[in-house]
Amino acid sequence: MWWLLSGDSRVSELNAGLADDATISAYPYPFRVLSLENGVARVSSPRSAQMSAIQGLRILFPELVNASAISPEMMAAQEQLAAVQSRVGTVVGEHPDVARVQWVLDETWLARHGVYVQ
């Protein structure tokens, strides 16, 4: 029964909560909780200080490949990503064992799409 109290079951529970949220599950990027330790939930993200949101958005929305960073379409996509990521943070943060969410650039997802972070 000790495994029921492990971090893995809480991570699975958090990921199930993300999958159950209609807004989050409808978004093309698969946000997921990677770990939960000492109250810090590490959550994957297609953007970070290391990687412009625009690169990730061009993967998520191929129709934006040639869009300018300041085009209305790109701006709308950035706003949508920010809103969904905020929702992810809220859903994860509502868990009683989560004190803080730490966003982690999803380098594996990016690499699968031909983008490598140095």
C-alpha positions in Angstrom: 0.0 0.0 0.0 3.0 2.4 0.3 3.0 3.0 -3.4 -0.5 4.7 -3.1 1.2 7.5 -1.1 4.1 8.0 -3.5 4.5 11.0 -5.7 3.7 9.0 -8.8 0.1 8.5 -7.7 -0.3 12.2 -7.1 1.3 13.0 -10.4 -1.2 10.6 -12.1 -4.0 12.3 -10.2 -2.9 15.7 -11.3 -2.5 14.6 -15.0 -6.0 13.0 -14.8 -7.3 16.4 -13.7 -5.7 18.1 -16.6 -7.1 15.5 -19.0 -10.6 16.0 -17.5 -10.6 19.8 -18.1 -12.3 20.5 -21.4 -10.2 23.7 -22.1 -6.9 22.1 -21.4 -7.6 18.8 -23.2 -8.8 20.6 -26.3 -5.5 22.5 -26.6 -3.0 20.9 -29.1 -0.1 20.9 -26.6 -0.2 18.1 -24.0 0.5 19.9 -20.8 1.4 17.4 -18.1 2.8 17.2 -14.6 6.2 15.7 -14.6 6.8 15.5 -10.8 5.6 16.7 -7.5 8.2 17.1 -4.7 8.2 19.2 -1.6 5.0 21.0 -2.8 6.5 21.9 -6.2 4.7 20.6 -9.2 7.0 20.6 -12.3 4.8 21.0 -15.3 5.8 20.8 -19.0 5.4 23.8 -21.3 6.1 24.6 -24.9 7.7 27.9 -24.0 10.2 29.4 -21.5 12.8 32.0 -21.2 15.0 29.7 -23.3 12.5 29.3 -26.1 10.2 31.8 -27.7 6.5 31.1 -27.5 6.4 31.8 -31.2 8.5 28.7 -32.1 6.2 26.5 -30.1 3.1 28.1 -31.6 4.4 27.5 -35.1 4.6 23.8 -34.2 1.2 23.7 -32.6 -0.5 25.7 -35.4 1.2 25.0 -38.8 -0.8 27.8 -40.4 1.3 30.2 -38.4 4.6 29.1 -39.9 4.9 32.2 -42.1 3.0 34.6 -39.8 4.8 37.6 -38.4 5.4 37.7 -34.7 3.2 40.7 -34.5 0.4 39.5 -36.8 -3.1 39.4 -35.4 -3.1 35.6 -35.8 0.1 35.1 -33.9 -1.0 37.5 -31.2 -4.3 35.6 -30.8 -2.4 32.3 -30.6 0.0 33.8 -27.9 -3.0 34.9 -25.9 -4.7 31.5 -26.2 -1.5 29.8 -25.0 -1.1 32.1 -22.1 -4.8 31.5 -21.1 -4.5 27.8 -21.3 -1.2 27.7 -19.5 -2.7 29.9 -16.8 -5.7 27.4 -16.5 -3.2 24.5 -16.2 -1.5 26.4 -13.4 -4.8 26.9 -11.6 -5.9 23.3 -12.0 -2.6 22.0 -10.7 -2.4 24.6 -8.0 -5.7 23.6 -6.6 -4.3 20.2 -5.4 -3.8 20.3 -1.7 -0.2 19.0 -2.0 0.8 21.7 -4.5 2.3 24.9 -3.1 3.9 26.1 -6.3 4.0 25.3 -10.0 7.3 25.3 -11.8 7.2 25.4 -15.6 9.7 23.2 -17.4 10.5 23.6 -21.1 9.4 20.4 -22.9 12.6 19.8 -24.8 11.5 16.2 -25.7 8.4 17.5 -27.4 10.3 20.2 -29.2 13.0 17.7 -30.4 10.3 15.5 -31.8 9.3 18.5 -33.9 12.9 19.2 -35.0 13.6 22.0 -32.6 16.7 21.5 -30.3 17.4 23.6 -27.3 21.1 24.3 -26.7 
